[in-house]
Amino acid sequence: MVTLAEVAQHAGVSASTVSYVLSGKRSISASTRQRVEQSIRELGYHPNAGARALAGKRSNIIALMIPLRTDMYVPVMMEIAIAVATTARTHGYDVLLLTGEEGPDAVRRVTGSGLADAMILMDVELEDERLPLLRETDQPCVLIGLPADTTGLTCVDLDWTATGALCVEHLAQLGHRDVAVIGEAPAVYERHTGFAERTLDGLRSGARERALRLLHRPCEGGYDAMALTLARIFDERPGTTGFVVQNESAVEPLLALLRQQGRAVPEDVSVVAICPDQVAVQASVRLTSVAIPAQEMGRRAVEHLVAKLGGRGSDEVVLLAPGLTVRTSSGPAPAAS
């Protein structure tokens, strides 16, 4: 087995420097850290977790709380989780994945057991029940998501409010006046999940600024649910010519139903989606979309957490600016008949 001393000799540093790189207890220059990490990889060094915990009271494990719910788009959640795991590994940390819907109990379990050195929380609600416990503990934590009150918290997220406003702005510039929003499943809004609520706020404020009429309808996704939702929209607003979709499972059913009704995209109806690029480009009509920067969110969350573990981080809110990519699903509003 490769020893810590052998890693230090290979990297041309002291054994204590290798230890500091692994533990994050002291600030190490980027060049030295890279040299040590390269030696660790080349030699295949694996620190003993039990010895680490006894010596430094560190497990070198990050707990990732990612409740896997049926009403959420799991591929995006897992893309974030993979980014968290791969980034954590480059800093010498492993990831403990907690997928249950345990809420505060999961936070108590991690903080009380010493299972992990730090936590990353996902699926954040505006009034999340886990937050009071996080504010009471000394254990470093980062949220991938934005609650209503961010005091004493570090949060990384896409700027969902700006995302909603950007979608409305694009359709308004194309001359659309009646826009329908096909949202997430109703349960997502019932939980007041942060990303969905903030997107809706951005859509509504953008519509008010541009004097657009906006209709929001949650949707379970799937063909049957989409058919009912679309029928309701055209019954209430027959002049609807623009759609914003924030529900990956509703994208293809919507496009299929529009075709069946003889509504051409984008000649008769424009569609803008908030979804991963892969969903947008593989749809039956290439979708104008705002991408979800899943990998960037995961990477930044870990980097902020590692900084906190090293005593260098501070509480802050990091919002990633949205970008809209125009493809073939959006075009000028049809002339009024």
Secondary structure, DSSP 8 states (H G I E B T S, - for coil): ---HHHHHHHHTS-HHHHHHHHH--S---HHHHHHHHHHHHHHT----HHHHHHHHS---EEEEE----TTS-HHHHHHHHHHHHHHHHHTT-EEEEE-S--THHHHHHHHHHT--SEEEE-S-BTT-TTHHHHHH--S-EEEES--S--TT--EEEE-HHHHHHHHHHHHHHTT--EEEEEES-HHHHHTTBHHHHHHHHHHHHHHHHTT-EEEEEE---SHHHHHHHHHHHHHH-TT--EEEE--HHHHHHHHHHHHHTT--TTTT-EEEEES-HHHHHHSSS--EEE---HHHHHHHHHHHHHHHHTT-----EEEE---EE--TT--------
